[in-house]
Amino acid sequence: MPKSNQTESQRFKWVHTLSLVLAVVSHPAFYTLYISFIFYYSLVSPIITLVIILLFSLLIPAALPKLIHNDFFLKDRLKRPRVLIMTAISYAICLVLLRQCVWVTELSFAIKLIYLLLTTQSLCLLFAAYISLYYKISLHGIGLGAILFMPIAVIWLEPSYFSSFNWVLYYGIGLPYVLLVSLQRVSTKAHNVGQILAGMGLVLVCQMMGIILAEQFIWR
């Protein structure tokens, strides 16, 4: 093989690997765990809390596609509904366990945010399961929407953060990241722009619903 072709092949392999890593780390299944690590020192009995979150919001959901369809990436939208519904149930179990356990009975800002994130994700997955019967909505778009609209939840929980929140830093990092992941999904033909925007929009709707449900049934 000519040296130029080898170089191009190696470059393509690196781009493909980077693209795959980016797709994995930006998957919404990781977001609750990320938030938990950010607020680690605000949690009561953080190790036990993280174990529950790791098991029910990441490991079980990550295993479901392989167990049910033997297809980790679920490129066929018709394979998604059953997996998404079971993942939503796993999130709901995580929420119930956290709510019932003594080590998180004190509703700190951190645990309220985790509750809201789990509620929002559960709603998003249930709606996405139905939408996937007719349209391939982007699950990464849902994750990106969580990044874009997370400050709304933060300020709703703690209005005083509006003036102290570093908007420039957050969106200075967040917006390029959202754009980069979106370009990755479109360039690899995993989704089109409309499917990604649909996922983002679903998050906004479900987050508003999640706040209402959390205030009525979870944070009391």
WOVEN-V38052 format. One record per run of one state. SS is the DSSP state (alpha for helix, beta for strand, coil for the rest). FROM is the first residue (numbers start at 1). TO is the last residue. If there is no record, write none. Layout:
BEGIN
ss = <SS:SS>
from = <FROM:FROM>
to = <TO:TO>
END
This chain:
BEGIN
ss = <coil:alpha:coil:alpha:coil:alpha:coil:alpha:coil:alpha:coil:alpha:coil:alpha:coil:alpha:coil:alpha:coil:alpha:coil:alpha:coil>
from = <1:3:26:28:39:40:43:46:70:77:101:102:105:109:132:139:158:161:165:167:188:193:219>
to = <2:25:27:38:39:42:45:69:76:100:101:104:108:131:138:157:160:164:166:187:192:218:220>
END
